[in-house]
């Protein structure tokens, strides 16, 4: 080995940069999504334009980034996890398209752009959401499985997270709870399913793509659950403690819609304590990866380190 190569080998590794990680992974995810989806001109063009409108509306790609980071933490190849990461993002986007509809949250803007139904009409928005959900399973089906995790196990993982017992259950409970007095347990049920379920699914699928051990999968599950629930508790807190300018969205919207939140049920200080406990639990879950989960830790800090 030459002296020059030895000198290169001895250089300390560059510190991890979350902005660089997110930028590179977002670019890779966007390229893959563009390949996986039908062209905007494919008939019927209206629904394909609507699908792409929301999917490429400028999201941070946090869920697919978590999927790729989990694969890396378990020693896998992020390329193997890419279809699963894209599938998760399609599920997430479909849920936003439907959440924004007048029959649900009735939002006119998302990420600074008109919501899907304001551009394409309610009927096409419903169909675009349906098509994105279906597309997710077509993309996930491209993965053939790994020794510990069969093709069937991967599809089941995604279906359960997106189904009537998890993501949809959370939305149903949220709708039925508007304007009513609900308990802290009921609110936790909503947050676990509306937010935690898909975040948890993202990191689990990433680990599965790396053929992770059962112990690693358990740690990823604890991490995803804790991050998802903590994120939503913090979101509830910020809705009452920050201005619209600080949030980048309408502050106090939950209280105006008579939605139950952690501060409205448990008070601000107790809500902050719960958020701290969940945040600590999320980071504790990564200790077993012994330094290989730097990206996961940085993403958790990004999601949970907001001013509370």
GIQUI-V926181 format. One record per residue. RES is the residue in one letter. PHI is phi as a letter, one per 30 degrees, with the letter a starting at -180 (NA if undefined). OMEGA is omega as a letter, one per 30 degrees, with the letter a starting at -180 (* if undefined). Layout:
res:RES phi:PHI omega:OMEGA
res:RES phi:PHI omega:OMEGA
//
This chain:
res:X phi:NA omega:a
res:X phi:d omega:l
res:X phi:d omega:a
res:X phi:d omega:l
res:X phi:d omega:l
res:X phi:e omega:l
res:X phi:d omega:l
res:X phi:d omega:a
res:X phi:d omega:a
res:X phi:d omega:a
res:X phi:d omega:l
res:X phi:d omega:l
res:X phi:d omega:l
res:X phi:d omega:l
res:X phi:d omega:a
res:X phi:d omega:l
res:X phi:c omega:l
res:X phi:d omega:l
res:X phi:e omega:l
res:X phi:d omega:l
res:X phi:d omega:a
res:X phi:d omega:a
res:X phi:d omega:a
res:X phi:d omega:a
res:X phi:d omega:l
res:X phi:d omega:l
res:X phi:d omega:l
res:X phi:d omega:l
res:X phi:d omega:l
res:X phi:d omega:l
res:X phi:d omega:a
res:X phi:d omega:l
res:X phi:d omega:l
res:X phi:d omega:l
res:X phi:d omega:a
res:X phi:d omega:a
res:X phi:d omega:l
res:X phi:d omega:l
res:X phi:d omega:a
res:X phi:d omega:a
res:X phi:c omega:a
res:X phi:d omega:l
res:X phi:d omega:f
res:X phi:d omega:a
res:X phi:d omega:a
res:X phi:e omega:a
res:X phi:d omega:l
res:X phi:d omega:l
res:X phi:d omega:l
res:X phi:d omega:l
res:X phi:e omega:a
res:X phi:d omega:l
res:X phi:e omega:a
res:X phi:d omega:a
res:X phi:d omega:a
res:X phi:c omega:a
res:X phi:d omega:l
res:X phi:j omega:l
res:X phi:d omega:a
res:X phi:d omega:l
res:X phi:h omega:a
res:X phi:d omega:a
res:X phi:d omega:l
res:X phi:d omega:l
res:X phi:d omega:l
res:X phi:d omega:l
res:X phi:d omega:a
res:X phi:d omega:l
res:X phi:d omega:l
res:X phi:d omega:l
res:X phi:d omega:l
res:X phi:d omega:a
res:X phi:d omega:a
res:X phi:c omega:l
res:X phi:i omega:a
res:X phi:c omega:l
res:X phi:c omega:a
res:X phi:e omega:l
res:X phi:d omega:l
res:X phi:d omega:a
res:X phi:d omega:a
res:X phi:e omega:l
res:X phi:e omega:l
res:X phi:d omega:l
res:X phi:d omega:l
res:X phi:d omega:l
res:X phi:d omega:l
res:X phi:d omega:a
res:X phi:d omega:l
res:X phi:d omega:l
res:X phi:d omega:a
res:X phi:d omega:a
res:X phi:d omega:l
res:X phi:e omega:a
res:X phi:d omega:l
res:X phi:d omega:l
res:X phi:e omega:a
res:X phi:d omega:l
res:X phi:d omega:a
res:X phi:d omega:a
res:X phi:d omega:l
res:X phi:e omega:l
res:X phi:d omega:a
res:X phi:c omega:a
res:X phi:d omega:l
res:X phi:h omega:l
res:X phi:c omega:l
res:X phi:c omega:a
res:X phi:b omega:l
res:X phi:b omega:a
res:X phi:h omega:l
res:X phi:i omega:a
res:X phi:b omega:l
res:X phi:e omega:l
res:X phi:d omega:a
res:X phi:e omega:a
res:X phi:d omega:l
res:X phi:d omega:a
res:X phi:c omega:a
res:X phi:c omega:a
res:X phi:j omega:a
res:X phi:d omega:a
res:X phi:d omega:l
res:X phi:d omega:l
res:X phi:d omega:l
res:X phi:d omega:a
res:X phi:d omega:l
res:X phi:d omega:l
res:X phi:d omega:l
res:X phi:e omega:a
res:X phi:d omega:l
res:X phi:d omega:l
res:X phi:d omega:l
res:X phi:d omega:l
res:X phi:d omega:l
res:X phi:e omega:a
res:X phi:d omega:l
res:X phi:d omega:l
res:X phi:d omega:a
res:X phi:d omega:a
res:X phi:d omega:l
res:X phi:d omega:l
res:X phi:d omega:a
res:X phi:d omega:l
res:X phi:j omega:a
res:X phi:b omega:a
res:X phi:e omega:a
res:X phi:d omega:a
res:X phi:b omega:a
res:X phi:d omega:l
res:X phi:e omega:l
res:X phi:d omega:a
res:X phi:d omega:l
res:X phi:d omega:a
res:X phi:d omega:l
res:X phi:d omega:l
res:X phi:e omega:a
res:X phi:d omega:a
res:X phi:d omega:a
res:X phi:d omega:a
res:X phi:d omega:a
res:X phi:c omega:a
res:X phi:d omega:a
res:X phi:d omega:l
res:X phi:c omega:a
res:X phi:b omega:a
res:X phi:e omega:a
res:X phi:d omega:l
res:X phi:e omega:l
res:X phi:d omega:a
res:X phi:d omega:l
res:X phi:d omega:a
res:X phi:d omega:l
res:X phi:d omega:l
res:X phi:d omega:a
res:X phi:d omega:a
res:X phi:c omega:a
res:X phi:d omega:l
res:X phi:i omega:a
res:X phi:c omega:l
res:X phi:d omega:l
res:X phi:c omega:a
res:X phi:d omega:l
res:X phi:d omega:l
res:X phi:d omega:l
res:X phi:d omega:l
res:X phi:d omega:l
res:X phi:d omega:l
res:X phi:e omega:a
res:X phi:d omega:a
res:X phi:d omega:l
res:X phi:e omega:a
res:X phi:c omega:a
res:X phi:d omega:a
res:X phi:b omega:a
res:X phi:d omega:a
res:X phi:e omega:a
res:X phi:d omega:l
res:X phi:d omega:l
res:X phi:d omega:l
res:X phi:e omega:a
res:X phi:e omega:a
res:X phi:d omega:l
res:X phi:d omega:l
res:X phi:d omega:l
res:X phi:d omega:l
res:X phi:d omega:l
res:X phi:d omega:l
res:X phi:d omega:l
res:X phi:c omega:a
res:X phi:h omega:a
res:X phi:d omega:l
res:X phi:d omega:l
res:X phi:e omega:l
res:X phi:d omega:l
res:X phi:d omega:a
res:X phi:d omega:l
res:X phi:d omega:l
res:X phi:d omega:l
res:X phi:d omega:l
res:X phi:d omega:l
res:X phi:d omega:l
res:X phi:d omega:a
res:X phi:d omega:l
res:X phi:d omega:a
res:X phi:d omega:l
res:X phi:d omega:a
res:X phi:d omega:a
res:X phi:d omega:l
res:X phi:d omega:l
res:X phi:e omega:a
res:X phi:d omega:l
res:X phi:d omega:l
res:X phi:d omega:l
res:X phi:e omega:l
res:X phi:d omega:a
res:X phi:d omega:a
res:X phi:d omega:a
res:X phi:d omega:a
res:X phi:c omega:a
res:X phi:c omega:a
res:X phi:b omega:a
res:X phi:d omega:l
res:X phi:d omega:l
res:X phi:d omega:l
res:X phi:d omega:a
res:X phi:d omega:a
res:X phi:i omega:l
res:X phi:a omega:a
res:X phi:d omega:l
res:X phi:d omega:l
res:X phi:i omega:a
res:X phi:d omega:a
res:X phi:d omega:a
res:X phi:d omega:l
res:X phi:d omega:l
res:X phi:d omega:a
res:X phi:h omega:l
res:X phi:c omega:l
res:X phi:d omega:l
res:X phi:b omega:l
res:X phi:e omega:l
res:X phi:d omega:a
res:X phi:d omega:a
res:X phi:c omega:a
res:X phi:c omega:a
res:X phi:j omega:a
res:X phi:d omega:a
res:X phi:d omega:l
res:X phi:d omega:l
res:X phi:d omega:l
res:X phi:d omega:l
res:X phi:d omega:l
res:X phi:d omega:l
res:X phi:d omega:l
res:X phi:d omega:a
res:X phi:d omega:l
res:X phi:d omega:l
res:X phi:d omega:l
res:X phi:d omega:l
res:X phi:d omega:l
res:X phi:d omega:a
res:X phi:d omega:l
res:X phi:d omega:a
res:X phi:d omega:a
res:X phi:d omega:a
res:X phi:d omega:a
res:X phi:d omega:l
res:X phi:d omega:l
res:X phi:h omega:l
res:X phi:i omega:a
res:X phi:d omega:a
res:X phi:c omega:a
res:X phi:e omega:a
res:X phi:d omega:l
res:X phi:d omega:l
res:X phi:d omega:l
res:X phi:d omega:l
res:X phi:d omega:l
res:X phi:d omega:l
res:X phi:d omega:l
res:X phi:d omega:a
res:X phi:d omega:a
res:X phi:c omega:a
res:X phi:d omega:l
res:X phi:d omega:a
res:X phi:d omega:a
res:X phi:c omega:*
//
